[in-house]
Amino acid sequence: MNTKPWKKTLGVLSAPLLLLAASGAADAQEATPPVASTIIKCELASSGGTAPLYDGKSASYMYDARFKPGPELTDKELSDHTPQGVAWWKNWDGKGNNLLLVTTYGKGGAHIVGLDPTDRTKTVGTVLIKPRNGTEEQTHAGGIAVNDKWAFIDGPKSGGWHTIRKYSLSGLRASMTAGNGSVSPAGADRKVYGASFLTIDGGHLYAGKFSKEHRDWMYSYTIGGDGSLTLDRKSDGNGLRWEVPQWTQGVAVADGRFLFSTSSGRAKRSNLYVTNKAETNLDKAAVRCFRAPSMAEGITATPAGEAYLLFESGSYKYDGTSSERAINVIDGVHRAKLSTLTSLPGGKIHFGTLHCVEQEDFLGDDEIQIKVEDQQLGKSVQIGSGDKKRIDKTVQFTGKVSVKLYENDVEGDDYLGQHVFDPVNKDGIMEFSKDGAKYRLSYSIR
């Protein structure tokens, strides 16, 4: 990703950017990564045992209480293709039936797979996504979004830009009804800042960029009747955009909220984030987050109030067939009631000053670790008796929040105590004491 700020003087723009700015083919805006002012802690509490309804160990109590298995991809599809994006196609056949569309990439070309949401084992059809020519790179098919006329899918990269291609639903319907066949893109590729994940809400398409290094951006576009995408702009003329979490793989919209699915490989768990759609700054977006099974990909919401979360771990690449097995191997999607996701409790806790009333070590300063939800909050604090050290960090949390204090001793971390808080407005001072050591930590919860 190019992190240079947008240059105001047209004379210093590269030729491709000048062309894009003139034609309106792309966002005409480069972006620096968002700078976080809060720390987001996802709810991790779990039984530590085998998951009740899916393969592998439980991801979290929150996940297991909300999600259940949904439709699965066939062994044949997973034997040479990897799932990526998911979208809901309402009344796809004109007979009142709905369809889950899953995009996959793999041998022989990318696919759109139609899954029957009422039958966990039924695939309605598998359609090939045809390239524009025989030499271009296959699309990763990372995102798909559907309105009443078009299916939008990310296309191959074009220089430094992502692209979005549109496919006629009438053509897709014919191929899906036949059970196979192919679809070709209509019109020109739309160059955009990011198209790693897509969703549609009303007349707007949202498209964002995946980053494994930091938060990134998602832009919105007004969808024309011909499927054209016009960048939505703020009053200052810049593109309307939202900060998105690091590792974002999918996005959905429901009840004034964005739902972001994130994952970072087979050896780590995923997370599900829920944010306030009206707030573009992630630090102000009332973020709620909990841990999900490994290798989550796209997510979609339905008009009937359900969410479907897709996983790529069932692919031959991650199920242990050809390489290391993922923590959780899931062959399709999980489903949940949207109301259980968009109403999660939580809040922010701000840590003020750490006061060492009496230190533990006789020689030298104490080395104090603050842990929030069993995850260390920044670097250890060197502090001696009578000292006060400013912490000045804010953490967004989901459910209740636990705060623990440790003194990092050469013989092992000495546990000094724990406090657990509900998400209610409160200011106060936590006290921790053990074996003569005594600490006070000021806080506020909002």
N, C-alpha and C positions, 0 to 999 in steps of 0.2 A: 504493500500500500504506500502511496506517495503522501508523506506527511507535511509537505511544504504548504504554507498558507497561501490562500488565493491572492494573486498579485493584482493590484488595482490598475496598473498601467498596462494597457493592451500590448504595448510594444515589447514587453518581456515575456509574453505568452508563447508557448510552443505552437507550431503550425497546427497540430491536431486539435489543440484546445481552442485555437482561434476558429477553426472550421466548425467545431462542435458548438461553440458559443454563437456563431453566426446562424447555424442551421437549426438550433434548438433540439438537436438529436440527442443530447445528453444533458446532464444537470448543470454543466458549465460551472462547476464549483468543486474545488479540491477541499479536502477536509483533514484537519488535525484531530488526533484522538481526543475524546472527552477526558477531562481531568476530574477524578473522583474526590469528593469532599467528605463522604461517609464510607463506612465499611458495611457491606451487606453480609450477614451471617444467615445461612440457610439452616432450617431445622433438620437435624441429623438423627435425632433419637430413634432407635429401633430396638427390636428384640435381640439382634445379633444372631438370630437363628435363621432357619430356612423360611423363605417367603411362603405365605399361605396359598397363593394362587398363581405363582409364576416361578420360573427356574431360578435357582441360586439363592443367595442370602437376601433377607429382607432389606429394602432400601431405607425405609423409615416408617414409623407408625402412621404419619400423616398420609403418605402415599398409599399404604396398604388399606387404610380406612376409606379411601376415596375411589381407587381404581380397581377395575376387574378386567379379565381378558375379553378381547373383542375379536373381530375377524382375523384370520391368519392367511398369509401367503402360502402358496403351494410349495412342496419340497422341490418341484421342478424349477420354479422361479428362483428360489433361494439357492439352488445348486450352481447358478452361474450369474446371478444378479444381486444387487445390493439396494435395499429400500432407502429412500431419501425424503421425498415430500408427500404430503397427504392433503386432500381437499374434499369437501362435501359437494355432491352434485344433486340438488333437489329435483325430484320428478324427472329424472334423466330420460326416461322412455316415454313421457307423456301419458303414462298410465298410473301415476301416483307413486311410483317406486323411486327410492333414493339409492345413491351409489357412493361408495368411498373410492376416490381415485388415489392410487399410490404410484408415485414415480420411482423407477429403479434404473440403475445403470449397470452395464456388464457386457458380457460376450455377445457380439452380434448387434449391438445397439441398445439405446435406452428404451424403456417401456413405460406405458401407462396401463396399470392393472386396475380393473374394476372389481371391487369386493362388495358383496351383498351384506349390508350392515345387520340384516335380520338372521343371517346364517353364517356362523363362524367359519365354516369350511367351504363356502361357495365362492368361486371366482367366476364372474359373469363374462369377462373377456380380457385379453391381453393384446395391447395395440403397440406397434412399433412407432417410435418417434423418428421420422425420417430426417436425415440431414439435408441441407440445401444442395450439397454436392457430395461426391464420393470421397473427397479428400479432407474435408474439414474435421476438426476434433469433435468427438462425441460429447454431447452435453452431459454434465454431471447430474442433471435433473434434480438439483437440490431443493427447488421450491416449485410449488404449483398453486394456483389460485383460480377460482372459477366464478364467473358471473352468469348472466342469462344468455350470453351469446358466445363467450370466448373462454378458452382455457389458456392461462398465461403460465409459461414455464421458462426457467432461466435457460439461456442458450450458451454457446461457447464464448469464452472471453474474446474481447476485441481490443488488442493493445492493453492499456491500463484500465479499460472499462469492462464492467459486467454487461451482459445483454439480456433482454427479455423478448421472448418470441410468443406470438399468439396463434392459437389453433381454433378453427371453427368448431363449435359444439355440434353442429349438424353433421360434419364429417366424422367427428369423434363418435357420435351416436351411431352412425352407420357401421363403422368399424367395430364398435363395441357390441352392437347387436349381432354382427356376424361372428363374434367371438374371437376374431383376430383382425388382420389387416394393418393399415398404417395411417398416419396423419402427417401432413406436411405443413410447415409454417406459412402463415398468410402475411403478406406485406413485408416491410423491412424490419430488421432487428432494431429494437429500442435500446440505445446505449444508456446505461444508468450507473450511478456510483456503486451500488451493490445489489445483487439479486441472489444471495445465498439462501434467502428465505422470503416467502411471499404470503400475503393474505389480502382479502378484499373485505371492505366494510362499506355498505352502501355503494356510492359511486366512486369510491377511492380504492386504489391499490397501494399497499404498503410493501416496500422492498428494502432489505437491509443487507449489510455485509458481515460475514463471519470473521472474527479475529481470535486467534489463540493467544494473543499478547496483551490485549487491553479491551476495554469497552469500545464499541464502534457506533455507527450511525444507521438509522433507517429513515428513508424519505417516503413521502406520500405523493401520489399522482392521481389526477382526475381522469377517469376512463371515458373516452369518447364513444359515440355510438358505433364507430368503425373500429373500435379497439385501440385507438391511439391513446397514448399516455402523456398527459401534460403535467409537468412538475408543479405542485402546489407551492405557493410562495407566501412568505410572511410580509408584513407591511413594509419592511426594509428592502424587499426584493430578493432576499436570500431564500433558498429552498427550505420548506418546512420539514424539520427532521426531529427525530427522537434518539436519545441515547439508548443503546441496547447492551445487555450484559455481555461480558466476555464469553466466548464459546457458543454464542447463540446459533442454534440449528433450525428453529422453527418459530412461527408466531401465529397467533390467532387473536380475534377481537370478540369480546362478549361483555355485556352489561357495563359498558364504560371502562373496561379494563383491557390491557394487553396481557396475553399469556405467552411467555417466552420459554421454549425448551432449550436447554443447553447440555452439551456433553463434550468430553475431551478424551475419547479413546476407550479401548476395551478394558483397561485396568482400573478405571475410575468410575464412580457413580455419576449419574446425571443430576440436574437440578431443574425444577419448574419454578419460574418467577411469575408473579402476578403484579402488575403495576397500574397506576392511575393513568388512563389514556389521555386525560386532559393536561397532564404535566409532561413536558418534553425532557426535563432534567431528571435523571434517574435518582439523584440524591434527594429529590423532593417528591418523588412519585409514589410514596407510601408502599414501598416494595415489600411483598411477602414472598417467601421462598422456602421450598422443602426439597429434600433429596429424593431422587427417583432412580429406577434401575439403570444400569449402564447402557450407553449408546442410544439415547433418545435422539430422534431426528425431528421430523415435522409434527405439527399439531394443528388441529382444525376444530372449529366450533360449529354446531348445527342450530338451526332455528328452533328446534325442539328442546334446546337446553342441555345438550351433551357435548363433551369434548372427547376427541380421539387423538391419542398420542402414539406416534409410530416409532418403531425401533429398527436399527439396522443390524443388530447383533445376531439375528437369525440367518444372515448371509453366510455362505460357504467361507467367506474371508474371516469370519469371527466366531463361528460355532465350534471350532476345534478341528474341523475337517482338514484344513490346509495349514493352520498356524495356531498360535496360542488362543485359547478359548476366552471369551468375554466373561466378566463376573456374572452377568445375567444374560442368558440366551433367550430371546423372545422372537417368535416367528411372525409377528404382525403388529397389531395395534392393541392398546388398552383403552378402555372407555371410562368416563366419570361424569357425574352430574356437574354442570357448570356452576351451579349455586354453591357447591361444596368447595369450589376453587376460588370464586370471586369474593367470598366473604370471610377470608381467613383473618383471625385476630393477629395483632402485632403492633409494633411501634418503634420508636427510636430511644436509645439510651445514650446520654452524653456523659462522659467521664471528665471530671474537673481536675481536682488536685489529689495526689497521693501524699499522705502525711505519715512519716515514720515516727510514732510516739516512742517506741522502744525497738531497737533492732535485735535480730537473732544472733548474728555472728559477733564474736568478741573482737576479732581482728578484721579490719577493713570494713567496707560497706556491705550491706545486703544487696543481693541481686534478685529483684522481684519480677515475677512474671504475672501478668494479668491475663486470665483466660475467659473468653466469652463463648458460651456454648462449646466448651472444651477446645477452643481454638485460640492460640496465642494472639493477643492484641499488640501488634507491633513488637519492638525490641524490648528486651529486659531493661528494667530501671535500676540504675546504681543509686543507692540512697543510704544515708546514715541516720543515727538517732537525732531527732529534732528537725530533720530536713523535710522540706516540702517540695515536691516535683510536679510540675504541670503536665497532665496527660493530654487533655484537650482533644479527645477523639470521640466521634459519634458512630454508633453502630445501629443499623436497621435490623430488626429481629422479627421472627414469626412465632406466634404462640407465646409462651413464657420465655424469659431470658434468665440464664444462669451466669453468675460471675464468680470466678474462683481466683484465689491468690496463692502463689507458691513462692518460696524462697529457694533460689537455685543453689543448692549446696553440693559440694564435691562428693558427698556421700549419697546424693540423690535429692530430688526436689522435695522440700518440706512443704506439705500441704497446710495452709494457714486458715482455710475455711471457705465457705460458699454462701452466696445469697441468691435467692430465686425471686423474680418479680413478675407480676402480672402486667399486661399492657394497659396501665392506667396512669394518668397524669400524677407525677409524684416527684418531689425533690427531697434529698436526704444525704446521709453519710453512712456508708457501710463500715462496720468494724470487723477486723480480723485479728485474732490473737491465738498464740500457741507457744508453749515453752518459753515464756517470757517476752516473746516478740508481740508487738501491738502496732497495727496499721489502721489508718482511716482513709477512706476513698469517697470523695464527694461525687454525686451523680444527679441527673435529672432525667425523667422519663416523660415522653410526650407521644 
